[in-house]
């Protein structure tokens, strides 16, 4: 069981867009798990074996309790009963209070599909008549309290911004654990939209822009599926 379960269509999605938030909550005593839907096996650079090692290293840097992969097909993620069953199984197994998942729209088509897939799975996980099993024992139904969608390559106006000023350097380390994917002048593999120096600069620029919106140095933005509630307006900033 964890407080926050973070889903990504590909290994590195969570690191690029939500690592600072996860690190911050771990520092504050909350527990976090990461679930990758695919191995990123269709990526131009590296291999699924390399990505798997990189994902584990990134998990260690973030401080998450575990990382698992549901082995859905990269570039061919679909909203199907089979895919939903795998995600529901993970949600019921780990019983998170909060689920964090992909952006509602983005350059990579897998991201928007994964966003809808995880959101639908969170609802179905609460349906008693939808059966999933752990060690041949039927799992109890369970529905997370909240779903937050992180912002990825394309800009989306955030509903919520988390201050990651003290966590940004550690976030960068988690991102660069995926050495096969990002800027490295010694890497002779073909260039991709995320392998340039400018892409890494855009990650920092986006964090600066989001942080500035809340009068902080760095931030990470999220969209929500329902209005946020609070007992104390003074705590909001």
C-alpha positions in Angstrom: 0.0 0.0 0.0 1.2 3.5 -0.9 -0.1 7.0 -0.6 0.7 8.0 -4.2 0.8 5.7 -7.2 2.4 7.3 -10.3 1.7 5.9 -13.7 3.6 6.6 -16.9 3.0 5.3 -20.4 6.8 5.0 -20.8 9.8 4.7 -18.4 10.9 8.4 -17.9 7.4 9.9 -18.2 7.1 10.2 -14.5 10.6 11.5 -14.0 10.2 14.3 -16.6 6.9 15.6 -15.3 6.3 14.6 -11.7 9.6 13.4 -10.1 9.9 16.6 -8.0 6.4 16.2 -6.6 7.1 12.5 -5.7 10.4 13.4 -4.1 8.8 16.2 -2.0 6.1 13.8 -0.7 8.6 11.1 0.1 10.7 13.7 2.1 7.5 14.5 4.0 7.0 10.9 5.0 4.5 9.7 2.4 5.0 6.5 0.4 5.2 6.4 -3.4 5.1 3.6 -6.1 5.7 3.9 -9.8 4.0 1.9 -12.5 5.2 2.0 -16.2 2.6 0.8 -18.7 5.3 -0.2 -21.3 9.0 -0.9 -21.5 9.4 1.9 -24.1 10.6 -0.8 -26.5 9.7 1.3 -29.6 12.0 4.1 -28.6 14.6 5.1 -31.2 17.5 5.1 -28.7 18.7 2.4 -26.4 16.8 -0.9 -25.8 14.1 -2.2 -23.5 16.8 -3.9 -21.4 18.7 -0.6 -21.0 15.5 1.3 -20.2 14.6 -1.3 -17.5 18.0 -0.7 -15.7 17.6 3.1 -16.1 14.1 3.0 -14.7 15.3 1.1 -11.6 18.1 3.6 -11.1 15.7 6.5 -11.4 13.4 4.8 -8.8 16.3 4.6 -6.4 17.1 8.3 -6.9 13.4 9.3 -6.3 13.1 7.0 -3.3 10.0 5.2 -4.4 9.1 1.9 -2.6 8.8 -0.1 -5.9 8.5 0.2 -9.6 6.6 -2.3 -11.8 5.9 -2.6 -15.5 2.6 -3.8 -16.9 4.2 -4.8 -20.3 1.5 -3.1 -22.5 2.7 -2.7 -26.1 4.6 0.6 -26.6 3.1 2.8 -29.4 0.0 0.6 -29.3 -1.6 1.3 -26.0 -5.3 0.7 -26.2 -8.3 1.1 -23.9 -9.2 -2.5 -23.6 -10.5 -4.9 -21.0 -7.1 -6.6 -20.8 -5.2 -3.3 -20.3 -7.8 -2.1 -17.7 -7.6 -5.4 -15.8 -3.8 -5.0 -15.4 -4.1 -1.4 -14.1 -7.1 -2.3 -11.8 -5.0 -5.1 -10.4 -2.2 -2.7 -9.6 -4.5 -0.1 -8.0 -6.3 -2.7 -5.9 -3.0 -4.2 -4.8 -1.4 -0.9 -3.8 -4.5 1.0 -2.7 -3.2 4.5 -3.3 -4.9 7.6 -1.9 -3.8 9.5 -5.0 -3.1 8.4 -8.6 -0.8 10.5 -10.8 -0.8 9.8 -14.5 -0.1 11.1 -18.0 -1.1 14.4 -19.5 -4.6 14.7 -21.0 -3.0 15.5 -24.4 0.5 15.5 -25.7 2.9 15.1 -28.7 3.2 11.4 -28.2 -0.2 9.8 -28.8 0.4 7.1 -26.1 0.3 9.8 -23.4 -3.3 10.9 -24.0 -4.5 7.3 -24.4 -2.7 6.3 -21.2 -4.3 9.3 -19.4 -7.8 8.1 -20.3 -6.9 4.4 -19.7 -5.6 5.0 -16.1 -8.5 7.3 -15.3 -11.1 4.8 -16.5 -9.3 2.0 -14.6 -9.4 4.0 -11.4 -13.2 4.1 -11.7 -13.6 0.5 -12.6 -11.3 -0.5 -9.7 -14.2 0.6 -7.5 -16.7 -1.7 -9.1 -17.2 -4.8 -7.0 -18.5 -6.9 -9.9 -15.3 -6.4 -11.9 -13.0 -9.2 -10.8 -9.2 -9.3 -10.6 -7.1 -11.8 -8.7 -3.9 -11.8 -6.6 -2.5 -15.3 -6.0 -5.8 -16.8 -7.2 -7.7 -14.8 -4.5 -10.3 -12.2 -5.7 -9.1 -8.7 -4.9 -11.3 -6.3 -3.0 -12.7 -3.3 -5.0 -10.9 0.0 -4.3 -11.1 3.5 -5.8 -8.4 6.2 -5.3 -9.6 9.5 -3.8 -8.0 11.7 -6.5 -6.4 11.6 -9.9 -3.9 14.2 -11.0 -2.6 14.5 -14.6 0.9 15.8 -15.0 1.9 18.2 -17.8 4.4 16.8 -20.4 5.9 18.1 -23.6 2.9 20.3 -24.7 1.8 23.2 -22.5 -1.4 22.7 -20.7 -2.8 25.3 -18.3 -2.4 23.8 -14.8 -5.1 23.6 -12.2 -2.5 22.9 -9.4 1.2 23.7 -9.1 3.5 22.0 -6.6 6.6 23.9 -5.3 9.6 21.7 -6.1 12.3 24.4 -5.5 14.2 22.2 -3.1 13.7 19.0 -5.1 14.6 20.2 -8.6 18.3 19.1 -8.5 17.2 15.6 -7.4 14.6 15.5 -10.2 17.3 16.3 -12.7 19.3 13.4 -11.4 16.3 11.1 -11.8 15.8 12.3 -15.4 19.4 11.8 -16.3 19.3 8.3 -15.0 17.8 7.6 -18.5 21.1 8.3 -20.1 20.2 6.5 -23.3 17.3 8.9 -24.0 18.6 12.4 -23.3 21.4 14.7 -24.4 24.8 13.1 -24.5 27.3 14.4 -27.1 29.1 11.0 -27.0 25.9 9.1 -28.0 26.1 8.3 -31.7 22.5 7.0 -32.0 20.0 9.0 -34.1 18.7 12.2 -32.6 15.1 12.3 -31.3 12.8 15.1 -30.2 14.0 14.5 -26.6 17.7 13.9 -27.1 18.8 17.5 -27.7 20.3 19.9 -25.2 17.4 22.3 -25.8 14.9 19.7 -24.6 16.6 19.5 -21.2 16.7 23.3 -21.1 12.9 23.3 -21.8 12.3 21.1 -18.8 14.0 23.6 -16.6 12.3 26.6 -18.3 8.9 25.0 -17.8 9.7 24.4 -14.1 10.8 28.0 -13.7 7.6 29.3 -15.4 5.4 27.1 -13.2 7.3 28.1 -10.1 7.0 31.8 -11.0 3.2 31.4 -11.1 3.2 30.6 -7.4 6.2 32.9 -6.4 8.6 30.0 -6.1 11.8 29.0 -8.0 10.6 25.8 -9.6 7.2 24.1 -9.9 5.4 21.1 -11.4 1.9 21.5 -12.8 -1.1 19.2 -12.8 -4.7 19.1 -14.0 -7.5 17.6 -12.0 -10.7 15.8 -12.8 -12.8 17.4 -10.1 -12.7 20.6 -8.1 -10.1 20.6 -5.2 -11.4 21.1 -1.7 -9.8 22.6 1.4 -10.7 23.3 5.0 -8.4 26.3 5.2 -8.0 29.0 2.6 -5.0 30.4 4.5 -2.9 27.3 3.7 -3.4 27.8 -0.1 -0.8 30.0 -1.8 
